[in-house]
Amino acid sequence: MVWNINFKWLLVPCFLGLLANPLGASDTTTTPLRLVVRDPEKSVTTTTREYVNIMGVTAPDARVSVGGQAAQVFSTGVFVRDRVPLALGENRIEVVAERGAERASTTLEVQRLAPPAPKLERRQRLKIDAATIEPRRDVILSRGHELNVSFRGTPAQIAEFRIGDGKWHKMIEEADPGSTIPTGRYRATYIAPATGERPAQTITVRLRPAAHSPVTVIGPRVATAQAGGKVSFWDEASLRLVRTKTDGTALAYGLHEVRLGGPYLTELPAGTLLRITGKRDGFYRVALTPTMDAWVSENDVEMLPAGTPLPHLYFTNISVGGDDFSDLVTIPYSAQVPFAVSPGMSAAGRAVVTVDFYGAHHAATWISHRPTAKVIREVRVEQPATDLVRTTIELNSGQLWGYLVEATTTSLRIRIRRPPELAAPPDSPLKGLLIALEAGHGGDNFGARGVSGSKEKDINRMAVAELARQLQERGARTVLVREGDSAPTLGERARRATESSATLFISVHANSAGNERGYLAVSGTSTYYKHSFCRDLSEAIHARLLEKTGLGDFGNVGNFNYYPIRAVTWMPSMLVEQAFMSNPEDEAKMLDPEFRARMMSAVVAGIEDWLSAQRRTMQAAETKP
């Protein structure tokens, strides 16, 4: 949610140098009134949009008008008027700042042009844009796998592709949804048939003139080009295995691009064996079961020699017990097959941790439950599909307080955390607890930049310092996973939080967005969680933020893939996005110490609300006959 914004300042004649203080905090009536227009970046600009957003900096105590209407001026000195309407042709927009008898002004010239209407040239040569041909990288297919071929070329013609010296296959042209004018974007999907091993072959695309086309072809009657990627075929009966090289190797559900990556089916330990059946865009296709595939980066695995046997897992027993700190489930793990661990909820409303093994069959007839297990009610095993064995760890209560997974060459150990001892009323339930805190970004990673020039890493650090102070006032202890202006890796932050054995992990960030719709269009506070057992904590904090800050609601967002809250499973974890750095009103509030204290008091109140609810539930369970 972080966009790095690089502003170039446009200086007006009354401003004699660069703004010494980007926040404008040092402006007083004893210094000359200054006016800086930052957006638009140039005093003369051209656009096809119906409006323009105008943002700049002046003295915080000045009044600003833009195009004859008042603009909002914030405590940072930033002023904004969003969506200033533009007429077709030339628009002169005067920006005026006034403070007492002082006056500074500049005039922007914005030329609004009519957007070009879609146009189709009636006479064209056949042409294929080679840079647009997909696939650009080599592809490996087995029977039933799909190959997507596409390119851009002369519109309204006959497009085809072929593999090697094979037959030509038809492609379909996309039409512009608004005008139905041919776009020249051609696509097709090829499904690999049953075949033996076939080495890499070229993919050729071609264009030929179409009868009754609105575009008349001039020049040569055929155009051909080759894709940058070649296609190979693997015999589905062949066995190819790879081994993960490092802990945390991710298996993705599919191939796509998304900020923060994921979502991931699982993250595997080093040494896990995977059967691969194809390759695309630098990822191997992994066969988990006859009906389920996943994808792993070729950089994260190493190919095993031909003849390596396919691993297969079964276990006949499971041990359920515990020690002084946690419950422990031990599952024999004699074959390094892939597995996935996920928290959830049973139909009866009890917390569960589910372990899915891929490449396994059900053989468990001895699940030993010992009284040293205090929070686990039952462990069950089932086989819901071919090669898929599911082990379900069901707890006595509806709240999971954390879990850890350790894989060795002989066993998989799942440690289930027991609930903390919460102070009795009237004490705060925070009393005596250890809370891990993370201030997002740090060091050379500034995070988002505010419209006034502030850095997210600093706003986060100030917020976490205030949050720690208030938590300590309530009797809690705190541990910072990022101290000062340090910049530990995301993995190191997660490791520090886990090793602290804190009761909760709270990450603090500030949001950012684009300004195309306006600088004030996107605002508000939000909370984020990855795992289902963290949802209620996140929601409690979200509710208090809305109540105490008056900020708009940007939501309580689930399945968020920020690595520290994804990797930290030993405690409930969540992330706060205080407000938007890209919104000057939000930014000014986050820079205000009084508002910061109010916002962090909302976080503390949300934590206390959630802990108090847990305390009542635990007390009710203790008194239940």
C-alpha angles and dihedrals in degrees: 000000000000122000117182107223120201110199123193112204121229110209122211122211095261090059110081101190146356115309104269094202112035090196092056090225094135095056112116135160089266093066124071115269110254135192127198122182110202101171122070088038093210129051089226116045141157129220142161093214122108093232143024130218114223122201133167147138132260137147112312091234095051128104117230131197124190118196090347095307128101117261123208114256118199133202090262090061092250115138127194140185112179128205100010102187119244128205120213109274127017120359122188112200119188118209113200130184120192133184116172106306093344120102134181126177146168134182125228122206114209120181112203114202127192110254111256113260116236107268132191118205107224098210119045142152119243107263136168119200100225093196091064099052114119136238095049093173131049117279130202119201138189126192113304095015118129129236116199115206123186143154143160121246146133107334128243097024137116111275125192141164137198139189115233109318093333129123123294118259124206123247129204125230120225117230125217104259093218102044103015087227111150110261103197090237108132126190141175139168122219121198114210113238126215106288143150125249110308124181125230114305131187123252112221126192126193142184127212130179115272122220115245091013119158086227117070113212117227124189125011116018098221133046123187136179138168129238118242090235126066128210128232129185128221123203106246089222092060119097121223121173133189130188126219112245103202140027114266097036105169126227110202125206092225144338115281140118120251133156112264090015129250151024091213128201089211144332111232134209122245113276097038113143120225132186111225125201104173147353138230135167092354095310128109119225109236122207106215098166133348088272104032132068134177137182132241129185114253087226092063098055141051126218116247123219120272110267095039105143121243110253118236127183134209130154131191100200144033128197121216118188142112150219134222094294111030148002118260132208115193119195122183109246108185096152120052097231121154119269138182128211121199136166122227146135131277124229087256091059096255123134115254138187113208125203116195118194118199117207095028143108132215115261103141113131100151119059106168115204114192127194090241085078103089105174103029114091099183144342117217134185127204140159109227095173143006111295091003121110119182124201114193121198108198120195129211093241138041096247125078112201096193146303140213130204125209122183122196130170090266109031147018111224121198114191116200116203121229121227118267123250104259121207114254121247135302086038118082112262085233092069111120096001124126115228121194114215131193126195105205123243121355142172112028090351102087094175114210121356118228120230088252092051099263119146123236093219089062095046090050093048093050091048093050091048089054092044091051091050093052094044090052090050087058091053100263127129120226138206122196116216089193115039125192114331094329121136111211116178118261089251091053091050091052091047092051092050093049095045091050089063088215117173093235138014119214121185119195124204140150123235132232138189141174121278101220092115092041140292092262097040097089118047143126144090128283144177131214139201136173107197125055094235088062095053099092093048090051092047093050091053091045092054093051093047090056092046099047105033104041089223121144121264117258092168146251100275122206132200089028110171103211102143102232094053090042095050098040104083098145090086139015106280135186143161131234120209098196098200139303122305087194092060110076093209093051091044093052090052093050089052092052111094093210093052090044090055091050092049094049090047086058090054090050091047091050091051090049092048091054095044091047090054090050090048092053091048093050092047091050091050091051093053095043110115 
